[in-house]
Amino acid sequence: MPPEIRPVPQATWQPLTDEGCANVECVVLMGEPLVIALLKFDPHGTIHEHSAPYDIDVICMEGSGMTSVDGEESPIKAGETVRWPANAMHRLWTEDGPMVTLMAEHYGSAPE
């Protein structure tokens, strides 16, 4: 049986256009039930504070930035990861430099 080859949901970088997001581009590599995306932050890039009904893992691949979980801020740099628990308010941003992250949204972890 040949391997199942599927298209990438969003094969090119696209700017995030959600309200409160600025200077961030995204490419979605996989869709549900596990969404995997690369996020590219320019200096002073931000994803607004929000929550999600599922766990999210963020891996910093290049550069550095800041993250917050339920109001607690921490720096994050290449080679580090953070988990945003389901329903926790979270945010990701950069200050003076760029950052690239790999994000895994665990849709299957949403509470019943």
C-alpha positions as CSV (number, residue, x, y, z in Angstrom):
1,M,0.0,0.0,0.0
2,P,1.5,3.4,-1.0
3,P,1.9,6.1,1.7
4,E,-0.9,8.6,2.0
5,I,0.4,11.9,0.6
6,R,-1.7,15.0,1.6
7,P,-1.4,18.7,0.9
8,V,-0.2,21.1,3.5
9,P,-3.2,23.2,4.7
10,Q,-1.4,26.5,4.2
11,A,1.8,26.0,2.2
12,T,3.0,29.7,2.2
13,W,3.7,32.3,4.9
14,Q,0.6,34.5,5.6
15,P,0.3,37.4,7.9
16,L,-1.8,36.8,11.1
17,T,-4.7,39.2,10.7
18,D,-6.5,38.6,14.0
19,E,-7.3,41.7,15.9
20,G,-4.4,42.5,18.3
21,C,-1.8,40.6,16.2
22,A,1.0,42.5,14.6
23,N,4.2,41.7,12.7
24,V,3.6,37.9,12.8
25,E,3.5,35.5,9.8
26,C,2.2,31.9,9.9
27,V,2.4,28.8,7.9
28,V,0.1,25.9,8.9
29,L,1.7,22.5,8.3
30,M,-1.0,20.2,9.6
31,G,-4.7,20.5,10.4
32,E,-7.0,19.0,13.1
33,P,-6.9,17.1,15.4
34,L,-3.3,18.2,15.9
35,V,-2.6,21.6,14.3
36,I,1.1,22.3,13.7
37,A,2.2,25.8,12.6
38,L,5.3,27.8,12.2
39,L,5.1,31.4,13.4
40,K,7.6,34.0,12.4
41,F,7.8,37.2,14.6
42,D,9.5,40.4,13.4
43,P,10.8,42.7,16.1
44,H,7.9,44.0,18.1
45,G,5.6,41.2,16.8
46,T,2.7,40.1,19.0
47,I,-0.1,37.7,19.3
48,H,-2.8,39.2,21.5
49,E,-3.7,37.6,24.9
50,H,-6.4,35.0,24.5
51,S,-7.3,31.5,25.7
52,A,-8.1,28.3,23.8
53,P,-10.1,25.2,24.9
54,Y,-7.1,22.9,24.3
55,D,-3.5,22.6,25.3
56,I,-0.9,24.3,23.1
57,D,2.9,23.6,23.0
58,V,5.2,26.3,21.7
59,I,8.8,25.5,20.8
60,C,11.1,28.5,20.2
61,M,13.2,27.4,17.2
62,E,15.2,30.7,16.5
63,G,15.7,34.0,18.3
64,S,13.9,34.9,21.5
65,G,10.8,36.6,22.8
66,M,8.3,36.7,25.7
67,T,5.4,34.5,26.7
68,S,2.7,34.8,29.4
69,V,0.4,32.3,30.9
70,D,-2.4,33.6,33.1
71,G,-0.6,36.9,33.5
72,E,2.8,35.4,34.5
73,E,5.5,36.7,32.0
74,S,8.7,34.8,31.1
75,P,11.3,35.1,28.4
76,I,11.6,32.2,25.9
77,K,14.6,31.5,23.6
78,A,15.7,29.1,21.0
79,G,15.8,25.5,22.3
80,E,13.0,26.2,24.9
81,T,9.4,25.2,25.0
82,V,6.3,26.3,26.9
83,R,2.9,24.6,27.4
84,W,-0.2,26.8,27.5
85,P,-2.8,24.7,29.3
86,A,-6.4,24.6,28.0
87,N,-8.5,27.7,29.0
88,A,-5.4,29.6,30.3
89,M,-5.0,33.1,29.0
90,H,-1.7,33.2,27.0
91,R,0.3,35.5,24.8
92,L,3.5,35.5,22.7
93,W,5.6,38.5,21.6
94,T,9.0,39.8,20.7
95,E,10.8,43.0,21.7
96,D,13.8,44.1,19.7
97,G,14.6,41.0,17.8
98,P,12.9,38.3,15.6
99,M,11.7,34.8,16.7
100,V,10.5,31.7,15.0
101,T,8.3,29.2,16.8
102,L,6.7,25.8,16.1
103,M,3.3,25.6,17.6
104,A,1.2,22.4,18.3
105,E,-2.4,22.9,19.1
106,H,-3.8,19.7,20.7
107,Y,-7.5,19.9,19.7
108,G,-8.0,16.4,21.1
109,S,-7.2,17.7,24.6
110,A,-10.3,19.9,24.8
111,P,-12.4,19.1,27.9
112,E,-15.7,17.3,27.2
